[in-house]
Amino acid sequence: MGAVQRLPQAPRTLSRWAGLAGLLALASLAAPASAWGRQADGPPSAERVASPRAAEVRLTSKTEYYDVSGATLDEVVDRLNGLRLEGPDGPPSQGLTRYHILPEWRPVASGGACRVERLNVKVTITVTLPRWPGVAGRPAEEQQRWSVIEHAIRSHEFGHREIVVAAADDLAARLRDMEARGCGTLGGVVESALHVADGRLRDAHAEFDRQTPSRLSSGGPGR
């Protein structure tokens, strides 16, 4: 139900996404006073939205929708199971969550050491979910089954969202007050921490996807 794909990279960034569950992106070290990533908009409504615990984490989030056509629920489910939201070479996916984590900080030298100061970890998340415009004209039983499917996809995507928020909190805690002998050395230490965080984030998403079936079922007779 999920796969990981590396995206085109900006200088010194790491980014990737996963299928029915999400696009993951961990953007690495930002040089002092620089910013490499921007995204927008407030949190989705009517959802239990995880909030960052770390004061340094700045979160923006939005939810987008795409329409799925079909005269019946079975047709809609067949179309959803054939979708590849990451692109034609990606795995089957019915939902997508794009993440971008961007640390910004300044190295400050003092007493022969160099430490991280003025840390900000900017997190942008966009969740993409299916919408069936024709559902209102279908029998109540189909509407109920669609509601179950829609909720399952939404819950899965927001599970990936929570994984990213937790990863940003953990990254902020690791970078906060990090220091080394010399600012050149500190840059390498931070890069190493980002590499480790990136691997942990990928592993967390992969494990979450392993708990999810790869195909949807309408729940109807013979499905």
Helices and strands as residue ranges (DSSP letters): E 4-6, E 14-18, E 25-26, E 57-67, H 73-81, E 96-110, E 113-131, G 133-137, H 140-175, E 179-180, H 183-210
